[in-house]
Amino acid sequence: MDFVLDTGASATVLSTQTAERLGINIEELRKDKECCGCSGEEMQARLGSVKSIRVGNAEVKNIEVAIMDLTSLSKAVGTALAGIVGYTFMKHFRVVVDYPNERISFEKI
Protein backbone atom coordinates (compact mmCIF):
# COMPACT_ATOMS: atom_id res chain seq x y z
CA MET A 1 0.00 0.00 0.00
CA ASP A 2 1.15 3.53 -0.69
CA PHE A 3 1.52 5.80 2.35
CA VAL A 4 3.12 9.22 2.67
CA LEU A 5 5.43 10.14 5.52
CA ASP A 6 4.38 13.40 7.13
CA THR A 7 6.64 14.64 9.92
CA GLY A 8 4.07 17.33 10.72
CA ALA A 9 1.10 14.96 11.09
CA SER A 10 0.20 14.35 14.72
CA ALA A 11 -1.71 11.18 13.89
CA THR A 12 -1.19 8.21 11.65
CA VAL A 13 -4.05 8.17 9.15
CA LEU A 14 -5.82 5.48 7.17
CA SER A 15 -7.94 6.41 4.18
CA THR A 16 -11.60 5.48 4.43
CA GLN A 17 -11.05 3.04 1.55
CA THR A 18 -8.15 1.33 3.38
CA ALA A 19 -10.21 1.08 6.57
CA GLU A 20 -13.06 -0.54 4.64
CA ARG A 21 -10.66 -2.95 2.89
CA LEU A 22 -9.31 -3.96 6.33
CA GLY A 23 -12.82 -4.60 7.62
CA ILE A 24 -12.89 -1.67 10.04
CA ASN A 25 -16.46 -0.58 10.75
CA ILE A 26 -16.10 3.19 10.63
CA GLU A 27 -19.56 3.76 12.11
CA GLU A 28 -18.48 2.02 15.35
CA LEU A 29 -15.51 4.36 15.86
CA ARG A 30 -15.44 7.43 18.04
CA LYS A 31 -17.30 10.42 16.67
CA ASP A 32 -15.93 12.72 14.03
CA LYS A 33 -13.20 15.08 15.11
CA GLU A 34 -12.09 18.16 13.23
CA CYS A 35 -8.39 18.28 12.60
CA CYS A 36 -6.07 20.26 10.45
CA GLY A 37 -5.47 18.71 7.08
CA CYS A 38 -3.40 19.51 4.07
CA SER A 39 -2.72 23.23 3.63
CA GLY A 40 -4.38 24.03 6.95
CA GLU A 41 -7.79 22.94 5.66
CA GLU A 42 -10.15 21.59 8.33
CA MET A 43 -11.01 17.92 7.75
CA GLN A 44 -13.25 15.41 9.52
CA ALA A 45 -11.76 12.20 10.94
CA ARG A 46 -12.98 9.20 12.89
CA LEU A 47 -10.64 7.99 15.62
CA GLY A 48 -9.89 4.35 16.30
CA SER A 49 -7.05 1.91 16.69
CA VAL A 50 -5.61 -0.98 14.72
CA LYS A 51 -3.73 -4.07 15.89
CA SER A 52 -0.52 -3.00 14.18
CA ILE A 53 1.07 -0.98 11.42
CA ARG A 54 4.32 -2.13 9.85
CA VAL A 55 6.68 -0.19 7.62
CA GLY A 56 9.46 -2.51 6.51
CA ASN A 57 10.75 -4.11 9.72
CA ALA A 58 9.37 -1.32 11.93
CA GLU A 59 6.11 -2.21 13.63
CA VAL A 60 3.88 -0.50 16.19
CA LYS A 61 1.13 -2.53 17.84
CA ASN A 62 -2.21 -1.22 19.12
CA ILE A 63 -1.76 2.12 17.44
CA GLU A 64 -4.36 4.89 17.41
CA VAL A 65 -5.27 6.10 13.94
CA ALA A 66 -7.45 8.73 12.35
CA ILE A 67 -9.60 7.59 9.45
CA MET A 68 -10.46 10.16 6.83
CA ASP A 69 -11.11 10.73 3.17
CA LEU A 70 -7.75 11.21 1.43
CA THR A 71 -9.15 11.61 -2.09
CA SER A 72 -7.98 15.23 -2.49
CA LEU A 73 -4.49 14.45 -1.21
CA SER A 74 -4.29 11.36 -3.44
CA LYS A 75 -5.15 13.49 -6.47
CA ALA A 76 -2.54 16.07 -5.46
CA VAL A 77 0.27 13.49 -5.25
CA GLY A 78 -0.92 11.49 -8.26
CA THR A 79 -1.48 8.12 -6.59
CA ALA A 80 -4.17 6.49 -4.47
CA LEU A 81 -2.95 6.83 -0.90
CA ALA A 82 -3.73 4.18 1.70
CA GLY A 83 -2.74 6.54 4.50
CA ILE A 84 -0.26 8.82 6.19
CA VAL A 85 2.53 7.73 8.54
CA GLY A 86 2.44 10.33 11.30
CA TYR A 87 3.73 11.01 14.80
CA THR A 88 1.81 8.21 16.52
CA PHE A 89 3.96 5.77 14.52
CA MET A 90 7.22 7.72 14.25
CA LYS A 91 7.48 8.54 17.98
CA HIS A 92 8.68 4.97 18.58
CA PHE A 93 11.70 5.33 16.28
CA ARG A 94 14.59 7.47 15.23
CA VAL A 95 13.61 8.30 11.66
CA VAL A 96 16.54 8.59 9.25
CA VAL A 97 15.93 10.14 5.84
CA ASP A 98 18.73 9.32 3.39
CA TYR A 99 18.01 11.70 0.52
CA PRO A 100 20.94 10.70 -1.76
CA ASN A 101 19.88 7.02 -1.67
CA GLU A 102 16.12 7.78 -1.53
CA ARG A 103 15.64 5.67 1.61
CA ILE A 104 13.90 6.13 4.95
CA SER A 105 14.71 3.93 7.90
CA PHE A 106 13.10 3.54 11.30
CA GLU A 107 15.53 2.67 14.10
CA LYS A 108 14.02 1.45 17.37
CA ILE A 109 14.70 3.85 20.25
VENVENJO-V881525 format. One line per field, one symbol per residue. phi: phi as a letter, one per 20 degrees, with the letter a starting at -180 (. if undefined). A space follows every 50 residues. Layout:
phi: ???
This chain:
phi: .ecdecfeefdecdfgffgffeneeffefgggcebedgmmffcecedbbc facccmeecceldfcddbfdgffgffenbfeercedgfeffeceedddfg dlcccddge
